[in-house]
Amino acid sequence: MDSKTKPTFSKSTGLPRKKFFRARAHSNPLSDSHFPIPISPSHVDLSLHFSKASSKKTEFADIGCGFGGLLISLATLFPETLMIGMELRDKVTEYVKERILALTKTSSGGGEYENISVVRTNSMKYVPNYFEKGQLSKTTQYV
Ligand SMILES: C[S@@+](CC[C@H](N)C(=O)[O-])C[C@H]1O[C@@H](n2cnc3c(N)ncnc32)[C@H](O)[C@@H]1O
């Protein structure tokens, strides 16, 4: 189904509607065995996150990105930088994925928002599985 016709998406903007991605305010970080974790940074498949083939590495991480507002604002300010949001709550992560997808589709065609992505993970435990030492130049953390 096209994003514009799904009821979970706004007809006017094509963006996902938050009310269909409601989640508990908190998620138990100790119950995190039900999503895949790369065994090391070299096992992170960037093609799952960024559509353009590139040898670039992710440079910014928004840890506990919530609904992705900061990530989305940074996307156009640093268009050449790959950034990833890390979020523990599954529905919130799904919302951010859909929001980014919808933005890439509705953008002017210059590849906007193709430099951002989100992953569902427990950042307290798994940041080292995603990034090599010294890889990140900026992180935000508000969890
Ligand atoms: C206070 S909110 C901040 C959201 C966003 N950074 C902002 O400024 O609007 C904290 C977010 O971090 C997420 N979070 C909490 N613990 C986490 C963890 N261990 N790993 C990843 N995300 C986590 C929560 O689910 C929540 O969405």
PDBQT file of the ligand as one rigid body, heavy atoms in Angstrom, charges set to zero:
ROOT
HETATM    1  C1  LIG A 201      13.854  11.501  27.071  1.00  0.00    +0.000 C 
HETATM    2  S1  LIG A 201      13.631  10.707  25.529  1.00  0.00    +0.000 S 
HETATM    3  C2  LIG A 201      14.536  11.806  24.468  1.00  0.00    +0.000 C 
HETATM    4  C3  LIG A 201      14.178  11.647  23.028  1.00  0.00    +0.000 C 
HETATM    5  C4  LIG A 201      14.961  12.570  22.075  1.00  0.00    +0.000 C 
HETATM    6  N1  LIG A 201      16.396  12.376  22.195  1.00  0.00    +0.000 N 
HETATM    7  C5  LIG A 201      14.617  14.001  22.302  1.00  0.00    +0.000 C 
HETATM    8  O1  LIG A 201      15.440  14.753  22.744  1.00  0.00    +0.000 OA
HETATM    9  O2  LIG A 201      13.468  14.356  22.042  1.00  0.00    +0.000 OA
HETATM   10  C6  LIG A 201      14.726   9.326  25.721  1.00  0.00    +0.000 C 
HETATM   11  C7  LIG A 201      14.631   8.304  24.612  1.00  0.00    +0.000 C 
HETATM   12  O3  LIG A 201      15.681   7.364  24.772  1.00  0.00    +0.000 OA
HETATM   13  C8  LIG A 201      15.178   6.058  24.595  1.00  0.00    +0.000 C 
HETATM   14  N2  LIG A 201      16.040   5.152  25.356  1.00  0.00    +0.000 N 
HETATM   15  C9  LIG A 201      16.073   4.970  26.699  1.00  0.00    +0.000 A 
HETATM   16  N3  LIG A 201      17.005   4.068  27.042  1.00  0.00    +0.000 NA
HETATM   17  C10 LIG A 201      17.592   3.678  25.876  1.00  0.00    +0.000 A 
HETATM   18  C11 LIG A 201      18.629   2.757  25.560  1.00  0.00    +0.000 A 
HETATM   19  N4  LIG A 201      19.236   2.050  26.495  1.00  0.00    +0.000 N 
HETATM   20  N5  LIG A 201      18.962   2.600  24.255  1.00  0.00    +0.000 NA
HETATM   21  C12 LIG A 201      18.337   3.287  23.283  1.00  0.00    +0.000 A 
HETATM   22  N6  LIG A 201      17.348   4.175  23.518  1.00  0.00    +0.000 NA
HETATM   23  C13 LIG A 201      16.984   4.367  24.804  1.00  0.00    +0.000 A 
HETATM   24  C14 LIG A 201      13.761   6.121  25.098  1.00  0.00    +0.000 C 
HETATM   25  O4  LIG A 201      12.947   5.087  24.557  1.00  0.00    +0.000 OA
HETATM   26  C15 LIG A 201      13.329   7.521  24.642  1.00  0.00    +0.000 C 
HETATM   27  O5  LIG A 201      12.751   7.506  23.366  1.00  0.00    +0.000 OA
ENDROOT
TORSDOF 0
